[in-house]
Amino acid sequence: MDLQNLSYTAIQVVHNFGAVAVVGSAACALWLAPALAGMRKPLSWIMLMGWAVQAASGGAFGGVSWLYYGRFPDIHGIAVAALLIKMACAAAGFMLVAAYIYRGIRWSERAQQATWRALAALAATALTAAAFLRWFS
């Protein structure tokens, strides 16, 4: 068994579950939680963990390349743009959901809905950028 491919596969599994947490928590908060407002705080923690997993596993992809090749993956053009978009979404999503956890429960209903819409947009953008990164690298 090729340890390098096994490493990439394990990281991809973790990365995929992070994506599910980020997209799924936003979807639940927008479509299910309005009726169950008490679900928003637990969903925000799931999203925070999801963004952290996305960032850590994304870095792990580069780490495996560094370990096996002594350099980061050779990507260019659209793939670099997609990676930068994913990183920006992860950073913005992590900071926004952390702010929501810290103070958001006390925000108006309108502000909370706007926050979850923004988080859903960041999640969808990151997921879309992931497809470009995968196929253009």
C-alpha positions as CSV (number, residue, x, y, z in Angstrom):
1,M,0.0,0.0,0.0
2,D,1.3,3.5,-0.9
3,L,1.5,5.5,2.3
4,Q,1.4,8.8,0.5
5,N,-1.9,8.0,-1.2
6,L,-3.3,6.7,2.0
7,S,-2.3,9.9,3.7
8,Y,-3.9,12.0,1.1
9,T,-7.1,9.9,1.3
10,A,-7.3,10.1,5.0
11,I,-6.9,13.9,4.9
12,Q,-9.5,14.1,2.1
13,V,-12.0,12.2,4.3
14,V,-11.5,14.6,7.2
15,H,-11.6,17.6,4.8
16,N,-14.9,16.3,3.4
17,F,-16.5,16.0,6.8
18,G,-15.3,19.5,7.6
19,A,-17.1,20.7,4.5
20,V,-20.3,18.8,5.5
21,A,-20.1,20.5,8.9
22,V,-19.7,24.0,7.4
23,V,-22.4,23.7,4.7
24,G,-24.8,21.5,6.8
25,S,-24.8,23.7,9.9
26,A,-25.5,26.8,7.8
27,A,-28.3,25.0,6.0
28,C,-29.8,23.8,9.2
29,A,-29.6,27.2,10.8
30,L,-31.3,28.9,7.9
31,W,-34.1,26.4,7.2
32,L,-34.6,24.5,10.4
33,A,-33.5,26.7,13.3
34,P,-35.9,29.6,12.7
35,A,-38.5,27.3,14.2
36,L,-36.1,26.0,16.8
37,A,-34.0,29.1,17.7
38,G,-32.2,27.1,20.5
39,M,-30.4,25.1,17.8
40,R,-28.4,28.0,16.5
41,K,-25.7,28.0,19.3
42,P,-24.9,24.3,18.9
43,L,-24.9,24.7,15.1
44,S,-22.5,27.6,15.4
45,W,-20.1,25.4,17.4
46,I,-20.4,22.7,14.7
47,M,-19.6,25.3,12.0
48,L,-16.6,26.7,14.0
49,M,-15.2,23.2,14.3
50,G,-15.9,22.6,10.6
51,W,-14.0,25.7,9.5
52,A,-11.1,24.7,11.8
53,V,-11.0,21.2,10.3
54,Q,-11.1,22.7,6.8
55,A,-8.1,24.9,7.6
56,A,-6.1,22.2,9.3
57,S,-6.8,19.5,6.7
58,G,-6.1,21.9,3.9
59,G,-2.7,22.6,5.4
60,A,-2.2,18.9,5.9
61,F,-2.5,18.4,2.1
62,G,0.5,20.8,1.7
63,G,2.3,19.1,4.5
64,V,2.1,15.7,2.9
65,S,3.4,17.1,-0.3
66,W,6.3,18.7,1.6
67,L,7.0,15.5,3.4
68,Y,7.1,13.3,0.2
69,Y,8.5,15.8,-2.4
70,G,10.3,18.5,-0.3
71,R,8.0,21.2,-1.7
72,F,4.4,22.2,-1.8
73,P,2.1,21.2,-4.7
74,D,2.9,22.9,-8.0
75,I,-0.3,24.7,-8.7
76,H,-0.9,27.8,-10.9
77,G,-3.5,30.0,-12.4
78,I,-7.1,29.1,-11.6
79,A,-6.0,26.6,-8.9
80,V,-4.1,29.3,-7.0
81,A,-7.0,31.6,-7.2
82,A,-9.3,28.9,-6.0
83,L,-7.0,28.1,-3.1
84,L,-6.8,31.8,-2.1
85,I,-10.6,32.0,-2.2
86,K,-11.0,28.9,0.0
87,M,-8.5,30.2,2.5
88,A,-10.3,33.6,2.6
89,C,-13.7,31.9,3.1
90,A,-12.3,29.7,5.9
91,A,-10.7,32.7,7.7
92,A,-13.8,34.9,7.3
93,G,-16.2,32.1,8.2
94,F,-14.2,31.2,11.3
95,M,-14.0,34.8,12.5
96,L,-17.7,35.5,11.8
97,V,-19.0,32.3,13.5
98,A,-16.7,33.0,16.5
99,A,-18.2,36.5,16.8
100,Y,-21.6,34.9,16.6
101,I,-20.8,32.5,19.4
102,Y,-19.4,35.3,21.5
103,R,-22.2,37.9,21.0
104,G,-24.6,36.8,18.3
105,I,-27.2,35.1,20.4
106,R,-28.0,38.6,21.7
107,W,-28.3,40.1,18.2
108,S,-31.6,40.9,16.6
109,E,-33.4,38.2,14.7
110,R,-32.6,40.1,11.5
111,A,-28.9,40.3,12.3
112,Q,-28.8,36.6,13.1
113,Q,-30.4,35.7,9.9
114,A,-28.1,37.9,7.9
115,T,-25.1,36.3,9.7
116,W,-26.2,32.8,8.8
117,R,-26.9,33.8,5.2
118,A,-23.3,35.2,5.0
119,L,-22.0,32.0,6.6
120,A,-23.9,29.9,4.1
121,A,-22.5,32.0,1.2
122,L,-19.0,31.6,2.5
123,A,-19.5,27.8,2.8
124,A,-21.0,27.5,-0.7
125,T,-18.2,29.7,-2.1
126,A,-15.5,27.6,-0.4
127,L,-17.1,24.4,-1.7
128,T,-17.3,25.7,-5.2
129,A,-13.7,26.9,-5.1
130,A,-12.7,23.4,-3.9
131,A,-14.0,22.0,-7.2
132,F,-12.0,24.4,-9.2
133,L,-8.9,23.7,-7.1
134,R,-9.3,20.0,-7.6
135,W,-9.8,20.1,-11.3
136,F,-7.3,22.8,-12.2
137,S,-4.4,21.6,-10.2
